[in-house]
Amino acid sequence: MKRKIALKLQGQFFIYFTGMVLMVVLFVSIAIFYFQKQLLLKQVEDKAISLTRTLAYTSLNAILQDNYLVLQSLIDSMIDEPDIISIAILDTSGRVIASSAPEERGELLSDHLTLNALSAGEIILQKEFSTPGREVWDTAVPIFQLNQRIATARMSYSLEDPFTGLIRSILVIGVVTVALSLVLAYRFSRSISRPIRETVQLAAEYGRGNLEASIQMDRQDEIGELVNSLNKLSTELKTLIEEKIANENLVMMGEFASYIIHDLKNPLSGIHLLADGLYRKIPDESPHKKYSTEILLAAQKLHDFVERTLDLSRWNKPNLKPLQVNEVVRQVINEIAMTLISVNLSLDQQMPVIRADVQLLLMAVRNLFINAVESISGPGEITVTTRWENQQVMIEISDSGSGIPADRLKTIFRPFFSMKKQGHGLGLAMVRKVMILHQGKVQVKSTVGIGSIFTLSFPGDL
């Protein structure tokens, strides 16, 4: 069905473009024919008058001397022109002195063209239609001797051959133009319909969930912009879907915490208290001391996990108050003790005051900073930058740690996803939820073996 629609669109473009070209060719052909006809008539008329005058001038002496051979030679030299029908020299009574048809010599002509020619005192141009229906022009030039008319030179010529050549030329040009227009129309319609068809197929791939599909098209027109927009749309759709999945996971965490973890808190607290009591009662030299220690640590770890999960589920509405992000960054750095890791601060002193939840923002920056510290084994460096950019407050934490593999970057913000052996997988999920509550976002760039850069961005008008 889609194939038929694309072909139908291509056919519409083809018919439209061809029709436009045919109309232009027709208009131009009519205009060329009209103007060329006027020019051709003028040229033929000038040529006929010029030849008739030449005949009248050169035949004067031969007429006075009654030299028929000279007159006939003059006529024969001119009759070879393709558009000349006949040439004749008449005396004052209309009798033929010499003619391109020698058998007409001595014949007395009395038709209306001849009578008009004999009565005219100057050059005369007359038109008539011959029996085949073609237009014939007749020019007559009087021949004078001492202001006395002694003869008339006449020449008949037809426009059929020049007109035929003109029409033939226009037809050839028209046919060639139409043929070229058909080729151009096909290529033009194909150049439009083909990328549209590919765009439809790309949209269908997106509809089937294949967001990796794309089209490589080097066009600088509107169609190229459409394809580029669709290619960008796939990336945006993937980001939106990932965000939706992450948000759904957070919602699921809330429901999970509400229905299950709350019920686990009291039993876990009891287990923790009993483990702690058992640890205290067992003597240090007892072989059971080791097992009680492990039970106590496991209970403490499980208790911490439940508390963090409950914290994640409790956050629904932040307590917004004016604050300076630079102060939040300084407080987090002062809280965390480090030995072999150097911290570089690049804080924008022109940062505006924003409205945010201090505790949530401290927790988000603290989690990112702790992750940066834990990603570095041995000496390393952490750089914390704040800046005001594009009407947004930015907090950037970069480290020289081990980095994150590219295939893990899409999942690190999901709850329970952790790359640490002792991690719960809730730290970055908490950071993401904090940013969602503040209408901001968290982004990450990372290269294995070089380090990671986490960026928090808040709208300046929050």
N, C-alpha and C positions, 0 to 999 in steps of 0.2 A: 504493500500500500504506500509506504514511504517512497519507494522507488518511483511509483507512478506519479506521486505528487511532485517529486523533483523533476521528472521528465516533463510534466505538465508546465511547471514553472519555466523550464528551459525553452519549451515550445512557445510560451507566451512572450518571453524575451526575444526569441527568434522572429516571431511574426511581427512584433512591435517594431523591432529594429529594422527588419526588412521593409516593412511598410513605410517607415519614415524615409529610408534611403530611396525607395521607389518614388515617393512623392517629391523628394528633392530632385531626383534625376529627371522626372517628368517636368517639373517646373523649370529647371535649368535648360532642358532640351527645348522646351517651347520658347524660352527667352532667347536662347542661342539661335533657333530657327528664325524667329522674328527679326532679330537684329542682323543676322547674316543675310536674310532675304532682302532686307532694305539695302544693305551694303552691296549685295550681288546685283540687284536691279540697277543701282546707281553705277556700278562698274560696267555692266553690260550696256547700259544706255550711253555712258560716256564713250565706251569703245565703239559702239555702232555709229554714233554721231561723228566721232573722229575719223573712222574709216570712210564714211559717206562723204565727209568734207574732203578727205584726201583724194577720193575718187573723182569728185567734182573738179577739184583744182588741177589734177594731173591729166584729166581727159579734155580740158578746154581746147588745147591746140589740135588734138586729134579730131575733135568734132568740127572745128573750123576747116580742117584739111580733109574732112570726110574720110579719115583713115580708120577703117573698120578693124584692121588687124591690130593696131595699137590699142584701140578700145577693148578689143576682146582679150588681149594679153593682160591689160590692167585688171579686167574682171576676173580672169582665170587665176591671177596671182592672189586675189583676195578671197575667192570662194572656198579655199581650202580650210578656212576657219571652221571648227566643228559646229558652232551654233548659228552660222549664217545659212539661210535657206536659199535665198536668191538675190541676184544683183542685176540691175538693169539701168540703161540710160535711155530716156525718152525725149522726143522732140516736143515742141510746144503744143502739138495736137494730141499727144499721148501715144504716138507711134514708137515702137521699140527700135532704137538705133543699134544697140548691142545689149546682149543678155547672157547670163550664166547658162541659159538654155538657148543655144544658137538657133533652134528651130522657131523661136519666138520673134526673130528679127523681122521687122516690117509689119508686125501685128499691131493693130490699133486697140489699145486698152481703154475701156470706158467704165470700169467699176468705180465705186464711190471713193475707194482709197486713192485711186489714180486721179480722179477729178479733184479731190481735196489737195493732193500733192501739186497738181498743175496750177491750182488757183492760189496756193500759198506763196507769199513773197519772201519768206524766210524759212529757216529750218523747221520742219514739222515732224512730230512723232505721233504715230497712230497705232492703235491696238485692235486686234481682232482674234477670233477663235477659229482655228482651221477645222477641217472636218473631223480629225481624230479627237478633237476637244482640247488640243493644246493651244496655249496662248502664243500669238505671233505678233511681233512688233515690226513696224514699218517706218523707216526714216527716209525723208526726202529733202534734198538740198538743191535749190535752184542754181543754174549755171548762167552767169551773165557775161555779156561782151559789150563793153561801153554802155552800161546801164540798160542793156537790152537782153531780155531772157532768151536764150537760144536752146536750152535743154534743161532736163531735171535728172539728177542722179538719185536712184532709189536702192534701198537695201532692206531686205526682210530677214529677220532672225528670230530664233526661238529660244525660250528660257528652259526648255525641257531638260536638256543635258546638264546645265549648271544646277538646276533644282534637284535633279536626280542624284547628282554627286553630293550635293549638300545633305539631302535626306539620308543617303547611304552612309555618309560620314557620321551623322548624328546617331543613326541606328547602331553602327559599329561601336561608337563610344558608349551609347546607352547599354548595349548588351554586355560589353566588357565591364562597365561600372556595376551593373546589376549582378554579374557573376562574382565580382570582387566583394560586393555588399553581402551576398549570400554567404561567402566564406567568412567575412568579418562578423556577420551576424551570428553564425554558428559558433565561432570562437568566442565572441563576446558573451553570448548566452551561456556557453559552457563555462567560461571563466567566472560567471556569477552563480550559476546553479550548482556547479560542482562543490565549491567551498560551503555553500548553504547545505547541500546534502551531507557533506562530511560533518558540518556543525550539528545537524539533526542527529546523526549517528553518535556523535560525541555526547550530546544531551541524553540520548537513549542509554549509553553506557553509564552515565552518571545515575540515571534512573534505576539501573540494575545494580547499583552499588559499587561499580568499578570506578572509583575516584582517581585511580592511577592513570586512566586514559588521558591522552592529550593529542593535539594536532600541531604539527610543525608547519607553519605557513608564513612565508616571507612576503607579506603584503603591507603597504602603508596606507590603505584606504579604510573605509568604515568596516568592511568585512574582516580585514586584518585586526582591527581594534576589537571586533566582536569575538574573534577566535582567541585573542590574547586575554580578553575578559573571562571567557569560559575556562581557559587554562588556569587563570588565577582563581576562578570560582572553585575549582576542584580543591585547591590548597585551603581556601577559606572554609569549604564544606568539611574537609577532614578535620580542620581545627575546631570547628563548631561541634562536630560529632564527638571528638575527643573530649571537649569541654562538657558536652552533655553527659557523656558516659561518666566523667569524673564527678559531675554534680549529682548524677544518679547514685553513684557510689557513696557520696557523702550523705545523701538522703537515706540510702540503705543503712549507712553506719548509724545514723540517728535512730532509725527504726529498730535496728539491731540492739543498740544501746538501751533504748526505751523498754524493749520487751524482754531482753535476756540479761544483759550485763548488769542492770540494776539488781536483778534477783541473785546474781552471782557475788555481788559486793559483800553482803553479810557473811555468807559461807567462807569467802576468801579471807575476810577479816578475822574470822574465827580460826581458820587454818594458820594464818600468820601469827596470831597471838599464841596458839598452842605450840607452833614451831619455835617461837621465841622463848616460851617457857621451858620447852624441852631442851633447847640449846643452853639455857642458863643452869639447868639442874644437872646436866651431864658433866662430869669432871673433865678437865682438859686432857688428862692422860688416858681417858677412855677411848677405845677404838671407835665407839659410836659417835664421838664428837664430830668426826668428819661428815658423817651422813646427816646429822642434825644441821650442820652448817649448810650443806647443799640444799636441804629441805627449806631452810629459812631463806636462802638466796632465791630459790625458785618461787617461793610464796611472795617474796618482796617484788620480784620481777613481774609476776602475774598481777599483783596488786597495782603496780605502776601502770601496767597495760590497761587495766580496767579504768583507772582514774583518767588516763589520757583519752581513752575512748569516750568516756562520759563527758570530758571537757569538749571534745569535738562535737558531740551531739547537742550540748547545751547552747552553743553559740547560734543565735538566730538574729539578734539585733545588736549591733555594736553601740557602746556608750561613747558617743562622739563628743570630744572636747578639743579646744584649740591646743596645738602642740607644735614644736619644732623638731623635725626629723633628725637634725644634727645632734640634738640632746639625746634622742633615743639611741642613736648609733654609739655615742660616747658611753652611755650607761651600759650597753651590752658589752663593749670592749673592756670596760673596767671590771665587769663581773667575772670574766673568763680569764683564768690564769694560763699563761703560755710560756714556754722556755725557749725552744729552738726556732720558733716561728716569729718572724717580724711582721708587724702590721703597719701598713701605710695608709694614712688618711688623706683624702682629697675632698674636703667638705666645702660646698658652695656657701659662702657667707651671705649671699643674697637670697637664700631660700625663703619663700613665703611661709607663713603660718598656715597649717591646714587643720581641719577638724577630723580627728581619728580617735579610735579607742587605744589608749596608751598601753594597756596590758596586752591586748591582742597584737599590736604592732611590735611591742617588745618581744613577745613570744615568737613572732614570725622572723624578725631579724636575728634573734638568738638562735633559732633552729638553723637558719642558713649559715650563721657564723660557726656554730658547732660542727655542722657538716663540712665546712671548709677546713676547719682544724683537723677533723678526723680523716679527711682525704689525703692529708700530708703525712708521710712517714719520714721522720727525720727533719732536717732543716728545710725551711720553706718560707713562703711569703704570701700574705693576704693583703689585698688592697680594697679599701672601702671608699666608694665615691658617692657623693650626693650632688645632684644638679637639677636645675630648673630648665626644662626643655619642652618646647611645643605645648605650653600651658599644662605641663605635667610635672609632678615631683617624682624624681627618680632616685632610687637607692640601689647601688650596684656593688655586689660582693664578688670579687674574683680571687681565685686561689691558684697555687702552682702544684696542685695535687695530682692524683692519678688520672682524673678525668672520668667521663661516663661514656660507655660505648654508644654509638649512634642508634642502635636498635633498642636501647633502653630509655632514650630521651622521651619517647612518647608515653611511657608508663610510670615514670618516677613519681608523678603526682597522685597516683592512684592509692587509695588506702590499702595497707598491709603489703605494699610493695617495698622491699628493702634490699639493698646491695650489701648490707652489713650482716655479719653472722649473729650479732646480738641485737639487731634493730627490730622494731615493731612495724616499721613501714607506715607510721602515722605522722612523722614530722613534716614532710613536704605536703602531705594531704592537708595538714593543719594550716600551713602557709598559704596554700591555694584557697582554702575556705576564708581565711582572713582577708585575702585580696578581693574575693567575691563580695564579702560583706562591705568592703570599702569601695566597691565599684571600680576596682583596679585590676591589675593582672600581674602574673609572675611569668617571666621568660627565662630560658636557660640556653646557653651556648657552651659546648664542651668538646674538648679534643683529648683523646686518650694519650696519656703521657705528658700532656702540657698543662691541663687544668680546666677549670670550669668558671663560668661567669653567670651568676644569678642576678636578675634585675627585677626590682619591684617598682611599679609605676602607679601613681595615684593621680586622679584628676585634681587640678589645682583649685577647682571651685567646689570641692567636697565640703 
